[in-house]
C-alpha cells in the first residue's frame, strides 16, 4: 500500500479519492436524471408501444446509458474507498508522482464518449476485461481461431453474470456480432476513403466521430436491454417493440459484406513504414 514509515496512507490519496468521488457523483446524478425521464421498465408498457418507431429507438439511448452508469457508480464508490485505504496504490510514474489507479475499473467520461467497441473495452469494466484477455481468451488459443476464442470468452462472461438466458443473448447475441461487424466495417471504410476518422484532416472528421459515437450507442444500448429484462418472454417483447433493429442491421451488413464487398477492400490496411 501507499503509506509512510508509520503505516499511514500517503496524503496524496485524498485528492485522488476526491476526484474519483466527484466523477462518481456526476455519474449518479446523470443516472438519476436519465432514469427518471427514460425508465427502463417502460420498454414493455403500452405507453412505449404507442410511441413512434423512431422515438422508441431514440429512447433506447438514454435507457441504456442509465443502465451502464449504475455499474460506474458501484465501481466508483468502491474505488474511492480503496484509494482512501491505500489499496489502490500503483507505484509511481516517471516523475515520481504516486499513482492511485490500481483499482480503477471505469473511465466515466471516456465511456460516455466512446466511438468504438475497443474504446468500450478500454474504459468500461477494465479489470474484468483484462482478466478475460489474460486468463480466458489466451487459454482458448488451442481452438485455432480468434473468433472462436472470442466466442468462448463471451460465453464465459455471460455465465459469470448469471444463468439467465438474457445474459447469453446480451453478450453472445449482441456484443459479439457487433464487435465483429465493427472490425469488418472500418478496414472497408479506410480502403475506400484512404483515411480513418482519426486521421481525417478535413471538416468531415467531427461528423464522422459523431456518427461513430451514435453507432456505438445505437448498438450497445440495444444490448443493454437484456441487463434490465431477465426473463426471456419479456426480453423478446422488449426487442420486438423496437423491431429487433440492431439484429436486422447486422444481418443486412453481413449480407453486404459477404456478397457485395470485394476481398481487396476487406484487408486491414498496413501502416506506412517509418524511414
N, C-alpha and C positions, 0 to 999 in steps of 0.2 A: 504494500500500500504506500501511498504518497504521504509519508509523515516525517517528523523530525526525530532527533535522537531521544526525545521524551515520549515518543509514541503518539504524538498529537498529529492530526491531519493538517497538511500544509494549508496556510491561509488562502492560497490561490484557488482552493477548491470552492470557496464561497462565491466568487464572481462567476465561475464556470457553472455552478449549480443554479445561480440566479438566472443566467442566460437560458439554460435548459428549461427551467421552470417557466420563464416568460414565454418560450416557444410552446410549451405545453398549455399554458393559459390561452394563448392565441388559438391553438387547435381546439381547445374546449369550447371557447366562445363561438368559433366558426361552426363546430359540430352542432352546438345547441341551436344556432340560428338556422342552419340548413335543415336540421331535423325538425324544427318547429314548422317551417314553411313547406318542407318536402319530406314528410314522414314516410319511411319505407313500408309501413303497414298499409299504405294507400294503394299499393300495387294490385291487390286482389279485391278492390272495392268497386261498387257500381259507379262511384264518383270518378274513379280513374278511367274506367271503361267509357264513360261519357265524354271524355276529353278527345280532341282530335288526335290522329296518329302522330303527327309531328310534335304536338305538345307532350304526348306520352314519352316520346323519345327524348325530348329535351329535359324532361323532369328526371329521367334516369341519371343525368349528370350529377346534380346535387345530391340525389339519394345515395348514389354510390360513393361520392366523396365523403358524405357524413358517416357512412359505414366504415370506411377506411380510417377516418380520423379517430374513431373510437379506439382503434389499435394504437394510433400515435399517442393518444392521451395516456393509455396504460403504460406504454413503454417510456414515455417522457417522465411520468411520476416515478417509475422505478429507477430510471437513470439519474434523476435528481437526487434521490435518497442515496444511491450508490456513490455519487460524486461526493456528497457531504460526509459519508462514512469513510471515504478514501478507497473504496473498492474499484473505482473507475480509473485509478491511476494507470497511465500507459507510458511511463518513461518520459523522456524529454526530446524535444525537437533539436535540430542542428544549432539553434541559437540558445539552447539551454532552458527553454520555456517548458514548464511542466504540462503534459498532455493529460486531459481528463476524459478521454473518449473511449476507454476500454469497453464500456457498457452501452455505447451509442448504437441504437438499433434502427433509428429512423432520422432522415433529414426532412423535416416537415416542409420547408419551403421548396426543397428540391423535388419532393414527391408531388407537391401541388402544381409544379410547373414541368413535369416530365414530358418528354416528346418521343420516347421510345420505350420498348419493353425492357431493354437493357438498363435504361435510366430508372425504371421502377425497381429492378433488382438491386441497383446501386443505392437507392435511397429508402426503400421500404423493407422492413424485416431483414435488415442486413446480416445480422448474426446467423439467423436461420438459413439464409441463402448461402452464406459462406460455408456453413456446416454441410448443407446439401451438396454443394460443389465438391468439398473435400472428401466427404465420407460416403456419399451415395452415388453421385454421378460418376466419379472416377473409378469406383469399385464395380461399376456396371460396364466397364470398358470391354469385358470379355464378350459382350453382345456384338461387338464389331461394328456398331453403327451409333453415331452420336444421337440421332433422333430416337432410337430405341432406348438409349441410356437416359435421354431426357424424359421420355415417356415413363420409364421406370421410376425416375426421381419424382415426377409429378404424382404418380400413383402413391408413392411413399408419403409425400406431404399431405395428400388428401386423407389418407388413413391416419396420419398424425393429428389432423384436425378432429377427426371423429369417424364413426362408421356410417353416418348418414350418406345416402346416395347423392345428395345435393353437393357434398364436398367433391365427390368424384367428378360430377358434371362441371363444377366450377373450375377445377384445376385441369382435368384431362379433356373435358369437352369444350372449355372456353379458353383458359390461359394458354394451353399447349398449342392449339391450332392458330391462335392469334400471334404468338411469338414466331411460329414458323412462317406465317403469311408475311409478317413484317420483314423477316430475314430474306424472303423471296423478293419482296417489293423494292427495297432500297437499291440492290445491285442493278435491277432493271431500270430504275429511275436514274441512277448515276450513269449507266451506259447510254441512255437516251439523251440526257442533258449535258453530260460531261462535268457535272458538279453535284455535291451533296448540299443539304440545307445549311450546313455549317461552313462550307467553302464558297458558297454563292456570294458574289461581290455586288450583285445588282440589287435593285429595290425589291426583288422577289423574295429575298431572304426572310424577311419578317412575316410576310403572308404564308410562306412555306412552314416556318416554325409554328405559326398559329394553327395551320392545318394539321401539322404533326401532333400538336397538343390536343386538338379536337379529336383526332383519330384515336389517340391513347385513351381519352376519356370516353369516347363513344363505345369502344370495345371493352375496356376493363371495367367500366361501371355496369355493363351488361352482365359480366361475370359475377359482380358483387351481389346480384340478386340472390344467388344461392347461399350467401352468407347470412341472409335475413330470413329466407323461406326454406326451412329444412325439410319439410315434408314434400314428397315427390309430386303429389297431386296439386299442391299449392304452387310448387315451382313451375310445373308445366303450365298452369293457368297464368301465372305472372309473366312467363315468357311469351305465351300466346297473346297476351294483352298488348305486347309490343311487336307482335308478328315475327318473333324469333329473328329480329333484324340482323344481329351480328352473324348468326349462322348462315343466313341467306346470302349476305355479302361475302362471307368467307367461301361459301360454295361457288358463287359466281367468279370470285377471284381465282379459285383453284382451277376451274374450267378454262378461264382465260389464260392462266399461267401455263397449263399443260398443253393446250391446244393451239393457241394463237401466238404465244411469245416464242421467238426463235432461241435456240440454245446459246447463241453468242451473246444475247442480252442477259442471260441468266448468270453468266460468270461474274464472280466478285472481282471488280477492277483492282489491279495491282497498284500499290502505292509507288509513285515515282522514286527511282533510286537516287540517293544523295551522292553527289560527286565529291 
